[in-house]
Amino acid sequence: IGDTIVGMHIKPVAVPVRPSFNNQKMGEANVVMAYARLPYIGGPRAIY
């Protein structure tokens, strides 16, 4: 709540998500959520 995502409680790869409901607010504060996903391993970006 309030556009702050506390990193110490989230896995290393967190993807921010904006809620899809209409006003995206709780009172006067903006609502921002995040979900954790597995890291991408390999592929074209994994050039060492």
C-alpha positions in Angstrom: 0.0 0.0 0.0 1.4 3.4 -0.9 3.6 2.2 -3.8 6.1 0.5 -1.5 7.1 -3.1 -1.9 9.2 -4.3 1.0 12.0 -6.5 -0.6 13.1 -8.5 2.5 9.8 -10.4 2.4 9.8 -11.2 -1.3 11.8 -13.8 -3.2 14.7 -12.5 -5.4 12.7 -12.2 -8.6 9.5 -10.2 -7.9 7.3 -8.9 -10.6 5.1 -5.9 -9.7 1.4 -6.1 -10.5 -1.1 -3.3 -10.6 -4.6 -4.5 -9.5 -7.2 -4.6 -12.3 -10.1 -3.2 -10.3 -11.3 0.3 -11.1 -9.8 2.8 -8.6 -6.6 0.9 -7.5 -6.7 2.7 -4.2 -7.3 1.9 -0.5 -8.4 5.1 1.0 -6.0 7.6 -0.4 -3.1 5.2 -0.9 -2.3 3.5 -4.2 -2.3 -0.3 -4.1 0.7 -2.2 -5.6 1.2 -6.0 -5.4 4.0 -8.3 -6.5 4.4 -12.0 -7.2 7.5 -14.1 -7.1 8.6 -16.1 -10.1 11.5 -18.4 -10.8 14.5 -16.8 -12.4 15.1 -17.2 -16.1 18.0 -19.6 -16.6 19.5 -20.0 -20.1 18.2 -18.5 -23.3 19.5 -15.6 -25.3 20.0 -13.3 -22.3 22.3 -15.8 -20.5 25.5 -15.0 -22.4 28.5 -15.2 -20.0 
